[in-house]
């Protein structure tokens, strides 16, 4: 998991973990009353990015499974929040990380979990094989 594309993926998740956490932290502390739904969802996104980053760094069998779950939750979240930001614009007076499918971040939040799932499925066999070798 820690070679080539895996390193790049981990770096991007790390950057998103930092940026989403900083953004959500500021929004929740300074402006929460302006858009509580959007800002709460930004905080959820930040937590998911942090969990995914940590799991990608660890690279164990258990963290691999948690990273997959994080990517799935992230993708469902981006789709759900993207749709809600159009159907319930009153709840998104200010944008969240995932509003309008991540447009504020160049749609990377929409694509990133798909790339993550692709990479994790690709390295999944080697993670399982390495775990079996260590237990033997």
N, C-alpha and C positions, 0 to 999 in steps of 0.2 A: 504493500500500500504506500510505501514511502519512496517510490521511484518516479521519475519523469512526471507524467500527468498527475499522479497522486500528490506529489509535492506542490504542484501548481494549484490543484484543487484545495488542498489544505490551506495554502496561503490565501486564496480567495475567500474561503470560509472564515479564516482568521480576520481578514480585513472587514468582512461583513459583520462579524461578531463585534469587533471594535466600533465600527461606524454605527451599527444599529443600536448598540448599547449606549453610546454617547448621545445619539439622537433621541432615543427613548428616554434616557435619564433626564436630559434637558427638558423635553416636552412634559414629562410627568411632574418634574419639580417646579417648572416655571409656568406652564400653560395648561395644566391638566383640565381645568374647567372649560377651556375653549372647545376641546374635542376629546372627551374622555374615552369614547369607543376607539377612535383611531389611535390614540396614544397608548391605550392598553394593548391594542393589537401590535403596535410597534415594539412594546416590551416583550410580548410573547415571541415575536420574530427574533428579537435579540437573544432570548434564552435558547431558542432552537438553534440559532447559529453558533452559540457558545457550545452547546452540547455536541453538535455535529463536528465542530473544530476539535474539541477534546477527544472525541471518539476516533477521528481520523488520525490524530497524533498517536494515540495509544496503539491502535492497529491490532488488538487482540480479537479473538473470535466473538466475545461478548460485545466489545465496543463496535465491531463490524455490524452486528445485528442492530445495535442502538443507532448507529449512523444510518442504516437503511431506514429504520423507523423515523428518524429525524427528517430524512429527505422526503419521505412520503408525507409526513405531517406538514412539512414546509410547502410542498407542492399543492396539497389540498388547501392549505391556508392561503397561498397566493391566489389560487383560483377562486376560493370563497370570498376573500376580501376584495379581489378584483371585481367580482360580480356585484357584491354589496356596495362597493364604492360608486357604482352606476345606479343601482336600484334604490339605494338609501343614501343619497348624497348629503342629507342633513346630519348623518352620523360621521361624515368625513369632511367636516368644515375645513380641516387641515389634513394634509395627506399623511398616511402611515407608510412604513417601508413597503408594504404589499399593495397599497392603493393603486387602482387602475393597472393591476398586474405588474407592479414594480416599475412604472414608467419613470419615476424620479431617480431610479438607479439604472436606467437604460435597459429595462426588462431583464436584467441579470437575475433578479429574484425568481423570475418565471423559468428561466433556462437552467440556472444553477442546480436545482434539485434533480433535474433530468440527467444532467451530466454526472452528478454525484451518484445517482442510481446506476447509471451505465458503468461508471468506474468501479463501484462497489460490487456489481455483479461480475465484472471482469476479474477482479482480484479475489473474489469470494472463494474460488476453488483453492487458490494458493494459501489463503488464510486457514481454511479447513485442513489442508494437507499439512501445513506447518504445525498446527495444533495437534494433529494426530501423531506426527513425528515426535513432538515433545512429550506426549503422554505414553509413548511406547518404551 
